[in-house]
């Protein structure tokens, strides 16, 4: 063990580099390599207990820990934002246990761990996107038996997936699934893209960056290598449509981004703002001004100055 | 008749199944031709259900084999089929009607989705076409098409059974296995269901293997009958012939046990 321990640097607080021991990282890297070799296939791995509860990104954290190097720059987002609890705590976790540089700038990051969003800015071949996945099995709510879902994946027996979409149209008149929208990878495996909004599904297709998915509680890793074909499932007469918004971002006036609705008072006041905070800030820095930017607190409005 | 019609659709050869030292069924052999309905009758524990599972490839026989003539005309041993082929057969060329409709239906999704599932599994990707086909089939089994978006949990027992039949027939199978299709239904509902099944079988030219303990069902539905006792087929023949003039003592007992109202 001592020989292995030397391959990792001991960070402040006595942790091995990036918290996990080197054996565990090797095990996870093997799972990642297998996942990359079979795009969309869920590879089982021996998920470890992490110092945070399940549902807080234990899968994503383990994948990030396994691929993190001393020269990486890490960005962590939660629903697109760099400043929400989950993002802040995971960023601090890696600052403490690995000492790597962190950033909020998408373009500057080499590894981006995300919960439920894909950054608006196009990713490059030098970047890795790590998703936190709660339930990796797209067939789970249709077929509860894991033994059966595995056989279904093996035999490409995916009729059931369309039964769900059929039910959506029968009930709502359109495909009402707006997040965790199932996709087919390289015409083979049906994959759950994690609870990202379906707005982000087209970004997964032919993406230049490597995309890795980690599910800690369910002990599964899957991957999309760069430039993989990812197609959202649909019907011929009800084609897939990404979410569209009637509004522009209230702060940066963007009309092409995914927007969050924010309640501003108890009298029905609300605003729509970019969910990707970094993208919004950069646009404001470039001089784009949304309708409500003038009324925003100085900390936000000032960023434009 | 063409040559293809002359060849049997399904052939059972000395099919035998042991559960440990106990006999499930033993040395059962018969041929089933396209469009023919075979009833398997016998008391509880006589091996009817075991035989049905063996014939449909859900159980592996201890001895003997089951041959099936595929749509391409090639006759194959169903045990040598791969899992993928077997599943494909099950959602295209075969149907399986369970005694309890809950086992054969997806209770969590609407009736339309239940009927459409097989179509989607074989690659239908046009919502409107799938729905129209489902509506047609609901009407064929005498379910009001207006109830297409209700879940089977909202249906009565008889309706569930008819929905199960529609779900199985939507891909125009050539062979349907039925395990006590009228079990647990009251008499008038039974009668309607039997009428319906008899009509469908005749219209579609289906071959069917119907397991039942009810001789009335056998008489109404089947052309030929196979009487089982203690795992063996003790008597086979034309249904009318066997029921009107039973040869084996056990068959005589079975026929004479029917209550005459």
Interface residues (C-beta under 8 A of the other chain):
Chain A: X151 X155 X157 X159 X160 X162 X163 X166 X167 X169 X170 X171 X234 X235 X236 X237 X238
Chain B: X83 X84 X87 X91 X106 X109 X110 X112 X113 X116 X117 X118 X120 X121 X122 X125 X126 X127 X128 X130 X131 X148 X149
